[in-house]
């Protein structure tokens, strides 16, 4: 029996086995403007979470052998969209990401980055799905036997593959610290860190994430919003902002904005996740 654990829809811990939702933990937040806008969910209840996850399983095969891994650019704005643009424009050579059924993977194709990252976020545990693993080159998966999630090892593997401009998604400051240390050991190598799944980080961890990362997504993190306001950090989006943690990060965000024709016009009052934590 396979097992996949994600933290989604308010960072509820959700367990999926054999294509079915078998357990749902308590969400950390009650409301997310993205799910309200796109799925009509006004409150993140157990039933709403179950229905949304099962929809994803049935719609595109999330956590199943028939998972659709590639996705066209729909001109939206998020971390996977930025990575997809950077790959398409050959600004980065690859992105170290996380995919269910595979664990940490190296992605070098734009539509694969969009498909892997744009449909599933907050993956914390997964088990091997051979059909999905076969979609990647053997030297582009950290461990196909266990489908381990390890972004540091993913960065090391990308270096071993000869990549020089490497984007890495991170959820923990500790991974960022190690990758920044490793980056210094190589000449002509650039690591670009994209902080994801930031809901629940402490003030200290949030400060560290900004220090380490090039691009940071706010999720439902109150501290990131406070820090960004205090330090006047460049951002895009109001409900769930994406921040530039570096000059390169700002360049990456603006490149994506150019791709989609600039920031979207605001309609009505912007809503934030509730509560911010």
N, C-alpha and C positions, 0 to 999 in steps of 0.2 A: 504493500500500500504506500503510495506516495504521500508526501506531506509538504505543504507550503504555508508559510506564515507571513502575513503582511500586516502592516499598521497603516490603516487608511480610514477615510471618512471620520475625521475627528481623532485620528490616531487610535482607533479601536483595534485591538489585536484580534485578527481574523485568521482562523485555521481552515484550510481547504484540503480535502482528501478525495482522490478519485473523482474530481470534477464537481464536488459538492461542498458547500459551506457546512462545517461540522461544529464550529464554535465561534462565538463572537464575544469579545470582552467589552468592558465599559468604555465608551469614547471619552477622550479628554476634553472635547469641546462639544457644544450642542448644535452649532450652526456654522456652515461654510458657504460663503456667497457663490463659489464656483458650482457646487452641487445644486444650489438653489436655482442658479441661472440656467444650467445645462440639463438638470434632471428634475427640477421642480421640488427638490427636497427642502422643506422648511425647518425640519428638526431631525437631527441625526439619532434616530431610534434604532433599536435592534432590528426591527422589521425592515426599515428603510435601508439599513446597511446590508442586510442579507439579500434583499431584492436587487440592490445595485451590483453587488459582487456576483450574484448568480447571473445577472444580465450580462456582465462582462465574460463570464465563463461560457455562456451559451452563444454570445454574439461573436467574439473573436477568438475564443478558445483559451482564455487566460488559464494558466496552470494545467493545460492539456496538451496532448501530442499534436493536435491540429492548430496550435496557436499561430495566428497570423503575425509574423515578426516584422514585416515591412509595412510602412505607412507613408503615404504621400503627404507633402507639406500642405496643410490647410490654412496657412497664413495666420496662425494663432501665435501666442507669445508665452514661452515658458523655458525651462532649462533644456529640455530635449529639443525644442525648436531652435534655441541658440546653438546647441551642439551640432544639430543637423546643418544649419547654415554655415558654421565654421568648417565642417567637413566638405560641404559642397563647394565652398570657395577656396578649399585647400589651405586654410589658415592653420588648421591643426591636422596632424597626420592620423590621429586616432582618438577615440574616447574610451576610457575604462569605465564600464557601466555594470549594472546588475540586471540579470534576466532570470525569470523563474524557469526552473528546469535545467539551468546552466550554471547559475552562480555568477561570479565575476567574469566578465567577458571583455574582449577588446573589439571595438567596433570601428570600422574604417569607411563604412558606407553611410551616406546621408539618410536614406530612407530606412535603413536598419536602426540607426540611432533614434529616429522619430518613432518607429514602431516599438522598439524595446522600452524606451523611456517615457513615451507619451501616453501609454495606456495603463501602465502599472507603476506605482510608486510605493515606497515604504516596504520593500521586500526585506525581511529580516532572516528568513530561513527558507530553504528550498531543497528539493531532492532531484536527482537526475531524471531527465526525460530524454531518452536517446534520440528521438526524432528531432528535438530542438537542438540538441548538442551537435547533431550532424550538419546543421545549417551553418555552423562556424568552423573555421579552420582549427585543427587540433591544437595548434600553437597560439590560438586566440582565446582559450578557456583556461583559467587557472587550474581547475581540477575537475575533469569530466566524470571522474568516478564518484565524487562526493557532492559536486555542485556547490562547493564552499563559497561563501561571500567574504572576500578579503581584498579590499581596494589597494592596500600596500603591495601585496603580491601581484595584483593586476598591473600596477605601475612598473614593478620590476620586470614582469613579463613583457610589457610593451617596450621597455628599454632593450631587453634581450632580442626582441624582434627588429631592432634597429630604428624604431620610431624616435623622432627628435622633439616634436611638438605634441605633447601628450596632455589631453584633458582628462581629469579624473573627478567623478562624482564622489563626494564624501558626506557622511552623516555625523561623523565624530571628529572633534578637534584633534584627538590623538593620532588619527590617521594622517591628518594634514601636517602635523608636526614631523612625523617620520618621513613623509614624502618630500617635504621641504628640505630636510636634512639630506636625503638621498639625492635630490636634485643638484645640490652643491658638489657632489662627488663626480659629476660628469661635465665635460665641456660641450658647448653647443647643444645643450638640452634644456628645454623649457617645460615645466609642469604648470598647468592651469587648473586650479581647483574650483569646483562648482559645489557649493554647499546646498544640500537638499535635506528634506525631512527634519526641519529644525524646530518643530513644535516641541516644547518641553525643555529646551536647553536653558540652563541657568544664565544669569547676567554675565558671570565670568566666562562661561563657555561661549556665549554669544559674542563677547568682545574678542575672544580668541579666534572664533570663526571668521570674523571680519579681518583680523590681522593676517590670517592664513590664506583666505580665499580671494579669488578674482571675481566671482559672481556668487551671490547669496540669495536664496529665496526665503521670504519672510514666513511663509506658512501661517500658523497662529501664534507666532512668537512675539510677545509684548516687548521683550528686551531688545530684540533686533530693531524694532520700530523706534524705540526710545533712543538707542545709540545712533541710528541713522539720522534722526531729527537733531540730536545734540551736535553731531559732527558734520551735518549738512552733506550727507553721502548721496551721491547720484542714484536715482531710482526711477523705475518705470512701473506704472500700475498703482492703484490706490487701495483696492480691496485686499489684494495679496501682492505687495510690492516685490520686485526683484531689484536687488541692490548691486552696485559696483563696488567691490572691495579693493580694486586696484585700477590704475589707469587702463591696463589691458582689458579688465573687466568692463569698464565703461565703453571702450572701443568695441568690444564684442556685442554689448547690448545695443549700441547705436547701429551697428551693422545689421542686426536683426530688425531693428525698427525701420531701417531703410528698405529692407527686403519686403516688409509688409505695408509699406507706404506711410510710416510714421505712427505715432500713438493713436489709439482709437479714441474717438470723441466720447466724452462722458455723457451719459443720459441719466438724469436724476441723481440722488445722493448715493455715494458709494457706501457699501456695507462691508464691515469687517467680520472675520470669524468671531464667534462668541462662545465662551469668553476667551480673551487673549491671555496666554499663560507664558 
